[in-house]
Amino acid sequence: MASSNQREKRMGQYPSQGIAMDLIEKFQALDTRFLLALHHGDVDAVAVARRELAMRGVDGTGRWVGFAQAGERLGI
């Protein structure tokens, strides 16, 4: 496991917008084909995120609003 110092050093390698490194590291588990599709612009990552948030019943702020309301607020 990487030390805290090593982790902070690596953090500078990624455009994180304040996202914790442990969340960024979730990309390691993604299928290479999906990462390539993201890289080439073949996947609308924002649309995928909106759909997933709606399926969890949360709005764009992460607040539970119910599935129908989340879909409406997120434009799904």
Number of C-alpha atoms within 10 A of each C-alpha: 5 8 8 9 9 10 13 13 10 12 18 10 8 10 9 12 6 7 11 11 15 10 9 13 11 9 11 9 7 10 9 11 9 12 15 12 13 13 10 9 10 11 14 10 12 9 13 11 13 20 17 13 22 25 15 16 18 22 20 13 7 11 11 15 15 14 16 14 16 24 21 11 15 17 11 14
